[in-house]
Amino acid sequence: MSGHVIDRVIGEIDRAADEIVALAADLVRVPTINPPGEAYEPCARLVADRLRRSGFEVEYLVADGRPEHTSRFPRVNVVGAWRGATRGPLIHLNGHTDVVPAGGGWTVDPFAGVVRDGRIYGRGACDMKAGLAAAMFAAEALRRARVALAGTIEISGTVDEESGGFAGVAWLAERGRIAHGKTDYVIIPEPLNVNRICIGHRGVYWVELTLHGRIAHGSMPFLGVSAIDGMARVLEAIRTELRPALAARVTRMPVVPEGARHATINVNGIEGGQPVDGIQTPCVADRCRAVFDRRFLLEEGLESSQREIDTLVQRALASMPAVGYELRDLMIVHPVVTPDGSPLVAALDGAIQRVLGRPAQLVASPGTYDHKHVAGIAGVPHCVAYGPGELELAHQPDESCRIEDLVNATKVLALAALRLMEIG
């Protein structure tokens, strides 16, 4: 890869800085709120129109058959492909188009795409419409610089990542649109900071615990068995036994922030007895449910994490034999990690050093993203997250992305693609 080509590409991105910002702002202005999945089709068409202008062949991939896909809220994915004149690797850049609800506390309109003080503001500006804009303009810069592609660049805008990605990247992978033996490298421009390469994430075990007691008149609770009392014992065991044990476990993966290098458990919600805001009835609660979010480490594995919770519940309820329990798995995501020595990591590291003047920091994500589907369903090992934005601002009021980071990430993605085609 000659310095002359690199300079041409970087020059094109510098000249296009305002266009990159405008594209990111346009994407923010499409309120692709999930749930329920609003405005997916208009956003897909916006992405498709821009890709066609950059010479991409574009196709819409609608998640027919998925329960989330309805006539009111269609799950519309879009994929564009730019095939070079010579054979080489296929590099897939994937960005999710959905955003979480805006919530309260904003000082600007969350869907106005406000640009001020060197930042783009809006829901999704950080997570991850700036990243999608960076991916699209990285390819556009290669076209404007008249780079002869030795391979193929694909760019996708997919849905539902915030709710698991099952009608998005998972759906594409299940149908072989992203697949081992076809797709060589996948970059997901999630907001992990512009100097970081994210090489994977911890595992997820969401589990529902239901306790069964015995109903009785609330004036004579001694004649019943309270499922809420049983849940209180389980929660106390989690607080005093399980949480300290998890805090002592540390993964070798470079998960950020530091606290997320440890195994964790969160109580997502509890429901039991009569509705607090309903008509009051004097009854002992004969049922209580709780949902737990257990983040397990690569070193722990799923089965040991499941056994540990089952054993803890049994022990906590040992003195209440009249309380029955059921555990039901809600969601399981295994940890993923990019292979050591991956050419994808090396290409991004070299590009970051060229653009930012310092080595990249390798990190792993505290939560999951669509890497899980690329690795687990598509079977593509060389996948990372890299993109503009500060993870701590995602899902927050006044979410924003620094414009300087957006432009620099565009440069990094373009140079990394060049490098991968050179070595492919």
C-alpha positions, -999 to 999 in steps of 0.1 A, spaced: 0 0 0 18 31 -12 20 63 7 6 81 -23 -26 61 -22 -29 66 16 -25 103 12 -51 104 -15 -76 85 7 -70 107 37 -72 138 16 -106 128 3 -119 121 38 -107 155 51 -124 172 22 -156 153 29 -157 160 66 -188 181 64 -206 155 42 -197 128 68 -212 149 96 -243 156 75 -248 119 68 -246 110 104 -270 138 113 -294 126 86 -293 91 100 -300 104 135 -331 123 122 -347 90 113 -363 79 146 -356 41 144 -368 35 180 -366 -1 193 -389 -11 208 -411 -13 188 -390 -9 156 -401 23 141 -389 38 108 -367 9 99 -377 10 62 -371 48 57 -337 44 73 -328 14 51 -338 34 20 -316 63 32 -286 40 36 -294 23 2 -296 56 -17 -262 67 -4 -246 33 -11 -259 33 -47 -244 68 -52 -211 52 -41 -214 25 -68 -227 -3 -45 -251 -30 -56 -279 -28 -30 -304 -54 -18 -331 -52 9 -333 -83 31 -366 -84 50 -368 -107 80 -399 -126 69 -409 -153 94 -394 -136 124 -420 -128 151 -407 -92 153 -415 -86 116 -450 -72 112 -468 -51 86 -468 -22 111 -431 -26 121 -413 -43 92 -378 -56 99 -359 -42 68 -322 -48 65 -301 -34 37 -268 -47 23 -246 -31 -3 -217 -47 -22 -188 -30 -41 -169 -57 -60 -134 -49 -72 -119 -57 -105 -96 -83 -90 -103 -111 -65 -95 -106 -29 -110 -108 6 -146 -98 13 -147 -72 41 -181 -66 57 -188 -34 76 -220 -38 97 -239 -11 115 -272 -14 133 -298 12 125 -320 8 156 -317 30 187 -331 28 222 -360 51 232 -349 87 239 -361 88 275 -361 121 295 -334 146 305 -325 160 271 -315 196 265 -318 192 227 -344 175 205 -331 138 205 -340 134 168 -330 168 154 -294 158 145 -281 189 162 -244 198 153 -227 222 177 -194 226 196 -176 200 176 -202 173 183 -233 156 168 -262 153 193 -291 129 192 -303 94 201 -281 71 182 -254 97 174 -230 76 194 -246 42 193 -242 38 164 -252 60 135 -219 79 135 -202 45 131 -225 36 102 -218 70 85 -180 64 90 -182 30 73 -202 44 44 -178 73 38 -147 51 43 -159 32 11 -168 65 -6 -133 79 0 -118 48 -16 -140 54 -46 -132 91 -48 -95 83 -45 -99 60 -75 -86 30 -56 -87 -3 -76 -103 -27 -51 -86 -61 -48 -116 -77 -32 -151 -68 -21 -165 -43 4 -199 -49 19 -218 -25 41 -250 -34 59 -275 -15 80 -293 -41 101 -321 -39 127 -329 -49 162 -293 -51 177 -306 -34 208 -330 -63 214 -306 -91 204 -302 -87 167 -322 -118 158 -341 -101 129 -309 -84 118 -274 -99 118 -285 -132 131 -311 -134 103 -285 -126 77 -261 -152 91 -288 -179 92 -294 -173 55 -257 -174 46 -255 -137 37 -227 -134 61 -209 -168 62 -177 -186 68 -159 -193 35 -176 -163 20 -170 -134 44 -134 -130 54 -135 -100 78 -163 -82 97 -160 -48 114 -188 -35 135 -183 3 141 -198 3 177 -187 32 199 -158 18 219 -137 50 215 -116 58 184 -83 43 197 -98 10 208 -103 -23 190 -129 -45 207 -121 -82 203 -151 -98 220 -174 -98 250 -184 -117 281 -212 -143 282 -248 -136 291 -272 -159 311 -306 -144 316 -327 -167 338 -362 -164 354 -368 -179 388 -404 -186 399 -412 -196 434 -444 -213 444 -458 -209 480 -493 -215 494 -521 -189 495 -538 -180 527 -557 -151 543 -535 -122 550 -548 -119 586 -535 -155 592 -503 -156 573 -491 -185 594 -515 -207 575 -498 -200 542 -464 -201 527 -451 -168 513 -433 -171 480 -420 -135 486 -404 -146 518 -387 -174 498 -375 -149 472 -361 -127 500 -339 -156 511 -327 -161 476 -318 -124 472 -300 -124 505 -279 -154 494 -271 -136 461 -260 -105 481 -240 -123 508 -227 -154 490 -228 -152 452 -218 -116 446 -186 -118 467 -177 -151 449 -182 -135 415 -162 -104 424 -132 -126 431 -132 -140 395 -113 -121 369 -112 -128 332 -80 -126 311 -100 -108 284 -94 -71 284 -129 -61 293 -136 -25 300 -144 -8 324 -123 -26 350 -152 -36 371 -166 -56 342 -136 -79 341 -153 -96 370 -183 -119 368 -215 -101 378 -252 -107 385 -280 -81 384 -316 -84 395 -335 -71 365 -369 -73 380 -392 -89 407 -429 -96 406 -450 -113 433 -482 -112 452 -510 -88 444 -504 -57 421 -494 -29 444 -516 -4 426 -545 -28 422 -575 -35 445 -561 -46 478 -568 -82 489 -557 -99 521 -537 -128 506 -503 -145 513 -483 -144 480 -483 -179 465 -461 -169 436 -430 -147 431 -408 -143 400 -375 -126 395 -353 -122 364 -315 -123 368 -288 -111 344 -257 -131 350 -226 -121 330 -202 -150 329 -166 -151 320 -149 -170 292 -131 -190 320 -164 -199 338 -185 -213 310 -223 -216 309 -229 -249 326 -210 -240 357 -229 -207 359 -262 -225 356 -253 -250 383 -241 -223 406 -275 -205 405 -295 -237 409 -274 -248 439 -277 -214 455 -315 -214 452 -317 -249 467 -295 -239 496 -314 -207 502 -348 -225 503 -336 -255 523 -353 -243 555 -386 -236 535 -393 -270 520 -429 -260 512 -416 -235 486 -412 -250 451 -391 -234 424 -385 -234 387 -356 -219 367 -363 -210 331 -335 -199 307 -345 -166 289 -313 -158 269 -279 -174 265 -250 -158 248 -216 -174 249 -184 -153 252 -166 -145 220 -131 -135 213 -112 -127 181 -83 -151 175 -48 -141 185 -28 -129 155 -59 -119 135 -49 -99 104 -80 -78 110 -67 -66 144 -33 -59 128 -48 -39 100 -68 -17 123 -39 -13 147 -17 -1 118 -44 23 106 -49 37 141 -12 43 145 -11 61 111 -41 83 118 -38 89 156 -1 85 161 -4 59 188 -10 22 191 -45 8 195 -58 -4 228 -73 -39 227 -105 -41 248 -135 -64 252 -171 -52 257 -189 -55 291 -221 -62 271 -228 -81 239 -232 -69 204 -237 -85 170 -202 -101 172 -220 -131 188 -240 -138 157 -210 -133 133 -190 -158 153 -217 -182 165 -240 -184 135 -220 -173 105 -188 -189 118 -166 -160 108 -138 -158 134 -122 -125 122 -147 -100 136 -141 -69 158 -159 -38 169 -142 -5 160 -159 29 156 -163 65 168 -180 75 200 -176 71 237 -194 40 251 -203 58 283 -225 82 263 -246 55 247 -282 54 258 -277 86 278 -296 119 276 -278 143 252 -260 114 236 -234 127 212 -203 119 191 -172 140 187 -169 151 151 -131 147 152 -135 111 162 -160 105 135 -136 118 108 -106 99 123 -126 66 125 -135 70 88 -98 73 80 -90 42 101 -117 21 85 -106 31 50 -69 24 56 -77 -9 73 -97 -20 43 -69 -11 20 -44 -31 42 -67 -62 43 -71 -62 5 -33 -59 1 -26 -89 24 -57 -109 13 
